[in-house]
Amino acid sequence: MRAKRPYIVLSFRATVDAMAWEKHCLAEHIPGRLIPLPRELSAGCGLAWRMLPEDWQCWRERFDPAAYDAVAQVEQ
């Protein structure tokens, strides 16, 4: 079994917001990927952006908080 590790997960209000976020991140070379919203979280559209905590620390100051709904740390 693979060891679980912590990730930062950003949730979105609507699918269109998640898709726009993915497009922005790919264009800006922001690490992470779009995933189904983890079961332990219940919010928004069912999609989330997952990234490593180290990447979150590097990029969070450059993110517009209005672009996503919530931020949580999960282990996957």
C-alpha positions as CSV (number, residue, x, y, z in Angstrom):
1,M,0.0,0.0,0.0
2,R,1.2,3.5,-0.9
3,A,1.9,5.8,2.0
4,K,-0.5,8.8,2.3
5,R,1.0,12.3,2.1
6,P,-0.6,15.7,2.7
7,Y,-1.9,17.8,-0.1
8,I,-3.6,21.2,-0.3
9,V,-7.0,21.1,-2.0
10,L,-8.8,24.1,-3.4
11,S,-12.5,23.7,-4.0
12,F,-14.7,25.7,-6.4
13,R,-18.2,26.9,-6.5
14,A,-18.9,25.9,-10.1
15,T,-17.4,23.5,-12.7
16,V,-16.7,26.5,-14.9
17,D,-14.5,28.0,-12.2
18,A,-12.5,24.8,-11.8
19,M,-11.9,24.6,-15.5
20,A,-10.9,28.2,-15.7
21,W,-8.5,27.6,-12.8
22,E,-6.9,24.6,-14.5
23,K,-6.4,26.6,-17.7
24,H,-4.8,29.5,-15.7
25,C,-2.5,27.1,-13.8
26,L,-1.4,25.3,-17.0
27,A,-0.6,28.6,-18.7
28,E,1.4,29.9,-15.7
29,H,3.1,26.5,-15.1
30,I,1.6,26.3,-11.6
31,P,2.1,22.7,-10.3
32,G,-1.0,20.6,-9.4
33,R,-3.9,18.9,-11.1
34,L,-7.7,18.9,-11.2
35,I,-9.2,16.0,-9.2
36,P,-12.6,14.9,-7.9
37,L,-13.4,16.6,-4.6
38,P,-12.3,14.3,-1.8
39,R,-15.1,12.6,0.2
40,E,-14.0,14.2,3.5
41,L,-14.8,17.6,2.0
42,S,-18.3,18.7,0.9
43,A,-18.4,21.9,-1.1
44,G,-19.0,23.3,-4.5
45,C,-19.0,21.6,-7.8
46,G,-17.3,18.3,-7.0
47,L,-13.9,19.3,-8.6
48,A,-10.8,20.5,-6.8
49,W,-7.2,21.5,-7.5
50,R,-4.6,19.4,-5.7
51,M,-1.1,20.6,-5.0
52,L,1.7,19.8,-2.6
53,P,2.0,22.0,0.6
54,E,5.4,23.2,-0.5
55,D,4.0,24.4,-3.8
56,W,1.1,26.1,-2.0
57,Q,3.5,28.0,0.2
58,C,5.4,29.3,-3.0
59,W,2.3,30.2,-5.0
60,R,-0.5,31.3,-2.5
61,E,0.5,34.9,-2.4
62,R,0.0,35.1,-6.2
63,F,-3.5,33.5,-6.1
64,D,-6.7,35.5,-6.2
65,P,-8.8,34.1,-3.3
66,A,-12.0,35.1,-5.2
67,A,-11.0,32.4,-7.9
68,Y,-11.6,29.5,-5.6
69,D,-14.1,28.6,-2.8
70,A,-12.1,27.1,0.0
71,V,-8.7,25.6,0.9
72,A,-8.2,22.5,2.9
73,Q,-5.4,20.0,3.7
74,V,-6.1,16.3,3.1
75,E,-4.0,13.2,3.1
76,Q,-4.2,11.0,0.0
